[in-house]
Structure formats: structure tokens, C-alpha cells
Amino acid sequence: MQLTYINDTKTCEINEKDNVTYITFQKLSQYSEDLMHGFSTRLGGISKNHLGSMNLSFTRGDERENVLENHRRFANALEYDETQLVFSNQVHLTNFHKVTKEDCGKGITRESDILEIDGLVTDEPGIPLITFYADCVPLFFYDPMKKVIAMAHSGWKGTVERIGAKMISYMKEEYHSNPKDIVCAIAPSICQKCYEVSEDVALRFLDVFGDKYGDELLYKKENGKYQLNLHKACEITLLEAGITKEHLDITDICTCCNPEFLFSHRASNGMRGNLAGVMMLKE
């Protein structure tokens, strides 16, 4: 499949195992002895039609058995136990949950009580964290010194609230992480040329990020709408929070530009499944 790339950085690595295609990041892959991570694509599952084929969400109208089989296949490819996954419901807030062994299975084998949460964090090995996407920005965090992982779901609301910086602060407070040690990845999500927003959203970003970054984040169209660069906003947030450039991978793949490869809410007018990002500390 021929992909459309945002730029020539090629930070994403396309992998395939047992017909399951998934994405990893070069900077996180350097720690593969201690860390499992991956981001799903549409390829390798059994779901049908607009959910085809690797839909990993139970909330998109798919048959439960299809979703469970997709999880089994994705977990087999990345080598983790899908029955131990920990879900949250992702409501575009900036609340986080410290995950423990007691949470394992919540969302997949039993009902989850992890509500109004858009970020998951743990320092316990053997717990796969999962978050879901179809244009919003997935943020991956790994502190190799303190052995802490985290994931954050950053839609435009989370991005303008600087969820990435808040996650770094949380890791500092709860685990004594040093931002300079944390390795981050901004995973596949919608690019600027595909992401049109209204003036009120644009003004909120200008208010938060200021004129210093205005030209990098936004440009105005003739119809009065704006094109918003969520990737750049997340990059700015992470760097200002203390992440170093050499520890940051920024996606080069847009969900909306590649609708046959990745689920995109905008490209499909809402007729889609969900992608997922997964991280786990190895035991």
C-alpha cells in the first residue's frame, strides 16, 4: 500500500506479523528489551465494511466477538496478553489514572470504572495500557530511568489544555521523573492540511500559545475557517515542558490522508472503527 507522508522524517516504522500491520516509533524501539509499544492500523482484523478490518473499539457498533478476535490478533503480534488490557473512556479532559494490577482487564474482560480519564500511567510491569483514536493525537511517554510509561489522548480540547505538559508534571509528582529523561512519541493523527476548525477554536489556540507560534499552528482560509496543526501544538507543549528534541519522535503519517490504512473520523464522516495505541513495561 502506498502511503502519503506528511514529511520526510520517517520516524514511524511499519511492521507486520501474522498479517497484522502496526506502527512503532524509532526512539521508543531503542528500549525494546524493557518496553512494548505499538499503534494499530486498519489491517489484519476480521471486522467488516466501514469497521474493516482491525477495529479495536467496542463502542463503534461492531460485533463483540469480532472486536475480541481483533484484540487477540493485535496482542499476538505485539506479544502481550489482551485479557490484561486497561481501558479508559476518553472524554477530552486532562484527568489521569495511575494503573495497578487491580485494574487489569477493565474494559475488555470486565466493566471499567476508570471514567472521565484521558491519560493512563503505570510503573508496574506486565500491564498493557490502551488508548483509542481516529484523528486525535496519541501521545506516548517512557521514562527509562524510573521505568514509567504513560499514554495520553490529545484531541483539540486536550491539546489546547496542554495535556502533554500535564502528563509530564504528573510523572514528576507521582514517580519523580525528570523531563529530560522522558522519551516521547506523537503518533499518527490528523495533519494540518486536513484539519479545518472554526474561528472560536483557532482563537483559543492563539490565546494559549500566543503570537509567537501563531504562524506555525494556524493559517486562515478564504472561507473564514482555519487549518490547525495539532502535531506542532503537541510538539511545542512537550518541548516547553522539558522534553528534549533528541527524545521526541513526531509522526510523519496522517490518519485522514491515509483512510485505507488508518481510521479517520473526518475522512469517513464518522463511519469508522477505532485505532489503538498500546504500551507495556516488560516483566
N, C-alpha and C positions, 0 to 999 in steps of 0.2 A: 504494500500500500504506500503510495506517495504522499508524504505529509507536507503540510505548509508550515514553515518555521517562521517565528517572529523575527529572529536574528540569527547570526552565525556563531553564537557562543557554544551551542551544543552541550549544555550542561546535563540534559536528560539522556539517559541510556535506555534504549528499548530492548527488553528481554523477552524471551519466550521459553516456556517449559510446559510440556504436555499439552500443547495447543493453547495455552493461556498466555496472552501477551500483557506485559505490565511494564511500568516505568520505574527506574531508580535514579538517584542523583549521585554524581561522582564524589562529592565531598563527604556524603554520608556513607557511601560504599567503601570508603577507606577504612571504616570501622566495622567491617562485616563480621569479624570474629566475635564482636560483642553486641552487634546491633543488626536487627532485621528491619527493613523498611521497604515499602513499595506503594505504587499508585496504580490503580486498575485502569484498564481500557474497556472498550465495548466487546473485545474479542475473547472467546474461549468459554462462554457460558451456554445455557440452554434456553434462556428466555426468548420470547417470540415478538415479532413485529416491532413496534417502536421501543419495546423494552429489550430488544435483542442486542447482544445476547448475554453479556455479563452484567445484568442488573443486580446490584448488591443491596437494594433497599426493600424493606417490607412495606413501605408506605406509598408505592407508586402503582398499586393495583395489580401487581404480579401475583402469580400463584405461589403460596408459601413454599411448596416443595421445590419449585424452580429456584427460588432465592437461596434456599438451604443448599441445594446442589451447587449453585454458583459459588457460594461461600466455601464449600468443601473443595472445589477445584482451585479457587484462588489461594486458599490456605495451603493446599498441597504444593502449589507452585512456589510459594514463598517460604514454606516449611514452618508453619505454626499450627496450633490447634484451634480450629474455628469455634469450638464449643466454649473456649475460654475468652472469647472476644468481649470487649466492654464498649457499649454504645452510649451516646447521649442524644438528646432530642434536637439540639441545634436550633436556637430561636433568634439568632442575630443579636445576642447580648455579649458581654465580655466577662461572664462568670466562668470559673474553673472548678474542676473536681480532682482531688488527689485520689488516685485509683489504688486500691489494695486488692489482695487475693479474694477478699469477701465480695468484690464486685464482679468477679469472673462469671461470664455467661449472661450478664444483664443485657438484654436486648436481642439475644439470639436463642438461648435455651430457657430463659425466664424473663418476666417483665422487668424493665428497667425503672428504677426510681431516681435515676440521675437526670433530673429535669432542669430546664432552662440553663443548660450548660453548653458552651461553645468551645471549651478547651479541656483537654484531658492531660494529666501529668502523673508520672509514677517513677519510683526508683526501685521497684520490685521486679526482678527478672521473671520471665515466663508469662507476662500478661500482655496480650496483643491489644493495643488501643486502635480504635477505628473511628474515622470521621467521614462524612459524605458530601458529595459535590456534583454540580452540573453547570458550572461557570464561576462560582465563588472561589476565593483563593485559599488553597490548603497551605498551612504553614507547618513545617517540621522543625523540631528542635532536639538537639542532642548535646548534652554536657558530658564529654568523655572523662573528665576529671572526677566529677561527683557521681557519674553513672546515672543520669536522669534523662528521661525522654519526655517530650510533650508534643501535642498536636493542637492546632487552633484553626477553627473555621472562620474565615475572614471575608464576609460579603462586604458590600459597600458600607453598611452600618458599622460592622466591626472594624473595618479599615479606617473609617473617619474617627472612630473612637480609639484608634491605635492599639488594637488588641494584641499585636505582636509585642509592643513595648510592655504592656501589662503582663503578658505571659513571662517575659524576661524578669520583670520585677517579682512576680510570683515565685519563679525558680530561685531568685536570690533570697527571698524571705524564707521560703519553706525548706530549701536544700542548700543554701549558701553558695549557689552557683556564681561564678564570675562571668559576666557577659563576654569577656574576651576569650573565654574557653568554649563558648557555646557555638556549635555548628548548626547552620540553618539552611533550609531549602524552601523556596517559593515554588510550589508545584503547579502543574498545568491548570489554567483558568482562562477567563476571557481576556483578550487583548484590547488595547485602546481603540483600534480602528473598528472593532466590533461592538464596543460598549458605549452606547448613547445614553446619556442621562439628562434629566431636566435641569433647569437653571437653579432650582432650590437645592438640589443635591450638589451641584457644582459650587454654589456659594458656601455650602457647609465645608467643603474641602478647602476652599480658599481661606475660610475663616480659621481652620485648624492648621493648615500647612503654610499659609501665608504667601505673599507675593514672591518670595524667594524661589519657590518651587512651582509657581502657577503655570509657567510655560511648559514645564516637564509633565505636569499632571493632566492638563486640560487644554483643549482648543475648541473654540466656538464655531458652530456650523451656521450656514445661512438660514436654517430653519429655527434658530434661536436655541437649539439644544447643544449639548457639549459631548465631546468624546473624552472619557475618563480613563486614565492609566492606573488601574489598581495595583499592578505589579510594581510600578515606580513608587507609589504611595507606601506599599509594604516595605520596599527596599529602604526608603528614606527612614521610615519608622524604626526598622531593625538596626540600621547603622547609627542613628541618633541614640538608640538605647544601649549601644556599646558593642554590638556585633561587629567584627572586623570584616573587611571586604574579602579577605582570603578564606573566611569561614562561611561565606554566603554563596549559594547557588540560586540563580534566578531562572525561572522557567523560560524555555525557548519554544514552547508549544502552546497554542491557543485552543481551547475547547471548541469555540464557535467556528474557527477556521477549519477544523477537522472533525465535522459531525459524524462521519462514518467510523472514526477511530475512537472518539470520546463523546460522551453525552454532553449536550449543551441545551440549556433551557431556552436560550434566545434563538438558537438555530432551529429548534424543533417546535417553537411556540408552545412549550410546556409538555409536549408529547415525548416523554423520555424516561429512562431509568436513572439510576444514580451511580456515579463512580465512587470509589472509596480510597482513602489513604490509610495505611496500616504501619504501625511501628511496634517493636517489641525488643526489650533487653533480653539477650540470650542467657540461658541458665548455665 
